[in-house]
């Protein structure tokens, strides 16, 4: 478009007041150049110049012996073998494969939906999970969901959840030709649903939800896959009803990073393809029977890149299996992560799930479930379910997130991260295959050990608060009153992979603190000691320890504790910390800590708290010093 075209008034035929648009003169300052160069008014900056500036800042912060290149000092791990750099440029994308394609076409990195897909303006499938064994309460909740934005149902059946024999009653008011249903409950649930659906039209998009390998992973007991093909043939009577859900969240909930979750899901998918084709289904038929479920976390870019990588990887499996290109598109159900949720300050979970839902939408998930903010406390109440579904409605209807396909595509960062996750996950998948497949890798302990190593690495970052948990390890509120919820039963077997949450160790310490205290002995004027007193208070409160404070040793007796922490500046420590330590111990303190680094070496001090210390170790030690027992 030329500059004159851009300045033609809308709604005219190109003429204004008798002057043709072609003859109109545009002021020079309004001319639009053919090649619009962003940042044209700034001198060019090289990567080496940026590195020099970064190195200068790091040295001022006390960092010495910087790596070469310097950005290695700022890289952050996001998954096993995958790190994120602080800067990405076109150089980082130069070696990436140019096979991302376009939305709706193989290899589906940019999404499984084409730009002309009529489903796009309506957004993704909003799915709500139900597991309350109270049939009346579940029916009421389902009705509220379907009337207020939810487009499909996820029903958990079995002991402690919805009874299999109650399925017909639970769905009695649901129009099954309009609302897809996905089950979780094994063969018994699948049989009950097929009996209920006999002779009826079903809305496409549902699934019988069979995942024997997921049960194997969760419970540790091998499962039989031989009956999948027969159930798949019965499901095929209903157009769009699938049989198997490859549930990657079982691995994520055990502490897996995106790499382990993607690799294990690929291995499970391949095992199901073998079982279905061995049972007489064609390759294309088998591919059409699988859905994939992935966790979506508040690490939004890793979630976005993982979903993109998963589609590329599954397309590769389909390619080598000989599946038709249009059937290789992976149908993805993203569920907000259970690992990131907290019992304490649970309202922060509203923010976590919003970010995770946003990432799932941007990443191209076909179906999204936002877990209610109180799910970790027990069965969600009507308010929390309402907020969960409205989170999705807001992003789709008000945020218009679903109107753009693959909005992160083309970002040097996202494309590079997608490639890194895909390569690392494929290596893990092939390692599982060399071990005999997923079932064999579960039985041998290969999967457990790999996930345990990943969680141990993450646990180190959590303990040192490098990975912060807002409301738990950072900014805890000891005065909060938690909402009361009816207990929710475990719906998966135990005995196999563990189930973890990032906040669990801090929460355990907080639960047993029982009102124990650490006295903060401040030194000097408030303007000087506030920073370290606030830091120390935040750290001790993360373990449930109350932190009364006072000037020097004067307030120790009133604080009713035998552990104190000195808070001030390094200069004040040099002048008075040794004397104050003696005063505190004379006043009844059995242990004295100091807010500062250990290299201060203050005589008489028993321990130090500082940014980057092992907070969990400090809290356990202090609780022992106070006589708090597990």
PEBEL-V627155 format. One record per pair of residues at least 24 apart in sequence whose C-alpha atoms are under 7 Angstrom apart, sorted by the first residue. I is the first residue (numbers start at 1). J is the second residue. Records with the same first field share a line. If there is no record, write none. Layout:
# PEBEL-V627155
I->J, J
This chain:
# PEBEL-V627155
3->31, 32
79->257, 258, 259
80->257, 259, 454
81->424
82->420, 421
88->412, 413
89->412
90->412
92->412
93->412, 416
103->405
106->315, 325
107->312, 315
108->311, 312, 329
109->308, 309, 311, 312
110->308, 406, 409
111->364, 406
112->329
120->402, 403
121->402, 403
123->396, 402
124->366, 367
125->151, 152, 366, 367, 368
126->150, 151, 152, 367, 368, 369, 392
127->151, 152, 153, 154, 367, 368, 369
128->152, 153, 154, 369
129->153, 154, 155
130->154, 155, 156
131->155, 156, 157, 161, 162
132->161, 162, 379
133->160, 161, 162, 163
135->170
138->170
139->170
149->389, 393
150->389
151->179
152->179, 180, 181
153->180, 181, 182
154->181, 182, 183
155->182, 183, 184
156->183, 184, 185
157->184, 185, 189
158->185
160->489, 490, 491
161->489, 491
164->189, 192
168->196
176->202, 203
177->201, 202, 203
178->203
179->203
180->204, 205, 206
181->206, 207
182->206, 207, 208, 209
183->207, 208, 209
184->209, 210
186->210
201->238
202->238
204->239, 240, 241
205->240, 241
206->240, 241, 242
207->241, 242, 243, 244
208->242, 243, 244
209->243, 244, 245
210->243, 244, 245
211->244, 245, 246, 247
213->268, 439
214->247, 250
215->493
217->442, 496, 497
218->250, 492, 493, 494, 495, 496, 497
219->493, 494, 495, 496
220->495, 496
225->275
226->275
228->276
229->276, 279, 281
232->289
242->289, 290
243->289, 290
244->289, 290, 291
245->290, 291, 292, 293
246->291, 292, 293
247->292, 293, 294
248->293, 294
249->293, 294, 295
252->295
253->338, 339, 499, 500
254->497, 498, 499, 500
255->451, 452, 454, 455, 500
256->451, 454, 455
257->454
258->306
259->421, 424, 425
260->425, 428, 451
262->310, 425
263->425, 426, 428, 429
264->429
266->314, 429
267->429, 432, 433, 437, 438
268->438
283->323
284->323, 324, 327
287->327, 328
288->327
291->331, 332
292->331, 332, 333
293->332, 333, 334
294->333, 334, 335
295->334, 335, 336, 337
296->334, 335, 336, 337, 356, 360
297->336, 337, 340, 356
298->352, 353, 355, 356
300->355, 356, 359
301->414
303->359, 360
304->359, 360, 362, 363
305->363, 414, 417, 418
306->418, 421
307->363
308->363, 418
309->418, 419, 421, 422
313->422
331->366
332->365, 366, 367
333->365, 366, 367, 368
334->360, 365, 367, 368, 369
335->368, 369, 370
336->369, 370, 371
338->501
339->500, 501, 502
340->501, 502
341->376, 501
342->376, 503
343->376, 377
344->471, 472
345->471
346->373, 374
347->373
349->373
354->391
361->401, 402
362->406, 407, 408
363->406
364->406
377->485
378->485, 486, 487, 488
379->485, 486, 487, 488
380->485
448->497
463->614, 615, 616
464->612, 613, 614, 615
465->612
469->503
472->503, 506, 542
473->506, 542
474->538, 542
475->538
476->538, 541, 542
478->544
506->542, 543
509->543, 544
510->542, 543, 544
512->630
513->544, 545, 628
515->545, 546
516->545, 546
517->545, 546, 547, 561
518->545, 546, 547, 548, 561, 563, 564, 565
519->547, 548, 549, 556, 559, 561, 563, 564, 565
520->547, 548, 549, 550, 564, 565, 566, 567
521->549, 550, 551, 552, 553, 564, 565, 566, 567
522->550, 551, 552, 566, 567, 568
523->551, 552, 567, 568, 572
524->568
528->568, 569
529->567, 568, 569
532->567, 568, 595
533->567
536->595, 609
539->615
540->619
543->619
552->580
553->580, 583, 584
562->588, 589, 590, 591, 626
563->589, 590, 591, 592, 626
564->589, 591, 592, 593
565->592, 593, 594, 595
566->593, 594, 595
567->594, 595
577->602
578->602, 603, 604
581->605
